[in-house]
């Protein structure tokens, strides 16, 4: 499913690479993955990465990856994953949880707002450093 997520964002299929990426993040405690299941089938996931706020002197979490299998979309899976991620961050004692999405992703933005997320007044910037950067 992680490979399908990468393909959704224009990356070439590469199951071994996706598997190794996840294995490394989990093995070294660099991320947390929460999975949604229906019956025995995985229908979605979120991946959270720890961050730290110097201003708040507290841990925060970045919800970097959210994916729902196309057959399970519009059935509450994304909302359940967002709620589970927020619950995880609260239990961890984090000060906040954040995510980023494209401005033109109206469906995702509506889902986030319906789940209680707020659009911040801040603007993120990025600097591409290598060949792995998305266009």
NORSULDA-V508887 format. One record per backbone hydrogen bond with DSSP energy under -1.0 kcal/mol. CO is the residue of the C=O (numbers start at 1). NH is the residue of the N-H. If there is no record, write none. Layout:
CO:NH, CO:NH
This chain:
1:5, 2:6, 3:7, 4:8, 5:9, 6:11, 7:10, 14:18, 15:19, 16:20, 17:21, 18:22, 19:23, 20:24, 21:25, 22:26, 23:27, 24:28, 25:30, 26:29, 32:48, 34:46, 36:43, 36:44, 38:41, 41:38, 43:69, 44:36, 45:67, 46:34, 47:64, 47:65, 48:32, 49:62, 51:60, 53:57, 53:58, 58:53, 59:95, 60:51, 61:98, 62:49, 62:64, 65:47, 67:45, 69:72, 76:80, 77:81, 78:82, 79:83, 80:84, 81:85, 82:86, 83:87, 84:88, 85:89, 86:90, 87:91, 88:92, 89:94, 90:93, 96:61, 98:63, 102:105, 104:106, 105:109, 106:110, 107:111, 108:112, 109:113, 110:114, 111:115, 112:117, 113:116, 130:133
